[in-house]
Structures are given as structure tokens and as C-alpha cells.
Amino acid sequence: MFDTKIAIIVREDLMSWQKLNVTAFLSGGLVGQNPDLLGERYQDGSGQSYSSLIIQPIIVLTTDDKGMAKIHNRAIGRDVEMGIYVEEMFVTGHDAANRATIAKCPTEDLKLVGIAMRADRKVVDKITKGAKMHQ
């Protein structure tokens, strides 16, 4: 059992490939922000080595655009570090363009399609209240 909880919330109306893309990008950001999430390398019974994985389970939730805004505001209000992915990032081709896209948009106008966070379990539960498990 972990004291913290990792949640990735994706907007429910996205296409499957978009949900997977957003989840992958946000997972990478979590590890970048929390290097302690990266476990040891894996090795199979034949000695073949594999890359490390995140040591903690990740819950993936969905909600609509209003729910995304609520979760975003709750996280800001509780000063919880988060990663975000906005709709416009689907058409950018690199990290600098992604940052520029977000930089030109005021907080209240972000077209959020994904949010990732790691915080105290109870805090994450309160922030993500109303979102549903991804199916």
C-alpha cells in the first residue's frame, strides 16, 4: 500500500488512440517529476534484460470537459503538482511547440484533455471526485 496515489484523468470523448497518447505522455511526465517512481530493471528467466517500470499502480479515470476543469481547479486550489495535456497538442510535433501552445493560453481557457497527478491518496480522491474509472 502506498501513501500516495497516481491518477491520470482523460477527457471521455477522445478517440482511443488519443486517450492512449495522452496517458503515455502524462506517465512520462510523472516519472520526470518524481524519479523515485522508477523501479529496478527487469530480467526474465533466460537473463534477457528489460527497462524499468513505474513502481506504483496508476488509476486512469475519465470525465467530460466540465469535469476536467473542476479537477484542474481543485488541484490548483490544493497546490498539487500536475501535468496537463491540452487539445491543441494533438497537432504539434515536438515538446517546444507543446510548451508554446500552453504558454499562450490563460489557465481558465485551457482545453484540457488530460491531467496527471501524484499526491496523498485522500487528496487525489477529493480532487478526482466525480470522475469514473476508464473502461
C-alpha positions in Angstrom: 0.0 0.0 0.0 1.3 3.4 -1.0 0.7 6.7 0.9 0.3 8.4 -2.4 -2.0 7.8 -5.3 -1.3 8.4 -9.0 -4.2 9.4 -11.2 -4.4 10.2 -14.9 -7.7 11.7 -16.0 -8.6 11.8 -19.7 -11.5 13.5 -21.3 -14.1 10.8 -22.1 -14.9 12.0 -25.7 -11.4 11.4 -27.1 -10.7 8.6 -29.6 -8.9 5.6 -28.2 -5.6 6.4 -29.8 -5.8 9.9 -28.2 -6.5 8.5 -24.7 -3.6 6.2 -25.0 -1.3 9.0 -26.3 -2.3 11.4 -23.5 -1.8 8.7 -20.9 1.6 7.8 -22.2 2.8 11.4 -22.3 1.5 12.2 -18.9 3.0 9.0 -17.4 6.4 10.1 -18.7 5.9 13.5 -17.1 5.1 11.8 -13.7 8.4 9.9 -13.8 10.3 13.1 -14.8 8.8 15.0 -11.9 9.1 12.0 -9.4 12.3 10.0 -10.3 11.6 7.8 -7.2 8.7 6.3 -9.2 11.1 4.4 -11.5 11.8 0.9 -10.3 14.7 -1.5 -11.0 15.3 -3.1 -14.4 13.5 -6.3 -15.1 15.2 -9.6 -16.1 13.5 -12.7 -17.4 14.4 -16.3 -16.5 16.8 -16.5 -19.5 18.7 -13.4 -18.5 17.2 -11.0 -21.0 17.1 -7.5 -19.5 14.2 -5.1 -19.8 13.6 -1.5 -18.9 12.3 -0.3 -15.6 8.6 0.4 -15.0 6.8 2.7 -12.6 6.7 1.1 -9.2 3.2 2.3 -8.2 -0.2 1.5 -9.8 -1.8 4.2 -11.9 -5.5 4.8 -11.9 -6.9 6.0 -15.2 -10.2 8.0 -14.9 -12.4 9.7 -17.4 -14.7 12.7 -17.3 -16.2 15.4 -19.6 -14.8 18.8 -20.3 -16.5 20.4 -17.2 -15.2 17.6 -15.0 -11.7 18.2 -16.3 -12.0 21.9 -15.4 -13.2 21.0 -11.9 -10.4 18.6 -11.3 -7.9 21.1 -12.6 -9.2 23.9 -10.3 -9.3 21.5 -7.3 -5.7 20.5 -7.9 -4.6 24.2 -8.2 -6.6 25.0 -5.1 -4.8 22.3 -3.1 -1.4 23.2 -4.6 -1.0 19.7 -6.1 1.7 19.4 -8.8 0.2 18.1 -12.0 1.0 17.5 -15.7 -1.5 18.6 -18.3 -2.2 17.8 -21.9 -4.4 20.2 -24.0 -6.4 19.5 -27.2 -4.1 21.6 -29.4 -1.1 19.4 -28.6 -2.5 16.7 -30.9 -1.4 18.7 -33.8 2.0 19.9 -32.6 5.1 17.8 -33.4 7.5 18.4 -30.6 8.0 19.5 -27.0 8.8 23.1 -27.6 5.6 23.5 -29.7 3.6 21.9 -26.9 5.0 24.3 -24.3 4.4 27.3 -26.6 0.8 26.1 -27.1 0.2 26.1 -23.4 2.1 29.3 -22.7 -0.2 31.4 -24.9 -3.4 30.2 -23.2 -4.7 31.6 -19.9 -5.4 29.0 -17.2 -9.2 29.3 -17.4 -9.1 28.8 -21.2 -7.0 25.7 -21.4 -8.8 22.9 -23.5 -7.7 20.1 -21.1 -7.9 16.6 -22.4 -5.5 15.1 -19.8 -4.3 15.7 -16.3 -1.8 13.6 -14.2 -1.0 13.9 -10.5 0.6 12.1 -7.7 -0.3 13.2 -4.2 -1.6 11.9 -0.9 -4.3 9.2 -1.5 -7.1 11.1 0.2 -6.2 14.4 -1.6 -6.2 12.7 -5.0 -9.6 11.1 -4.2 -11.1 14.5 -3.3 -9.6 16.2 -6.4 -10.9 13.5 -8.8 -14.3 13.1 -7.2 -16.9 12.6 -9.9 -14.6 11.1 -12.5 -15.2 7.4 -13.5 -12.8 4.5 -14.0 -11.8 4.3 -17.6 -13.4 1.3 -19.3 
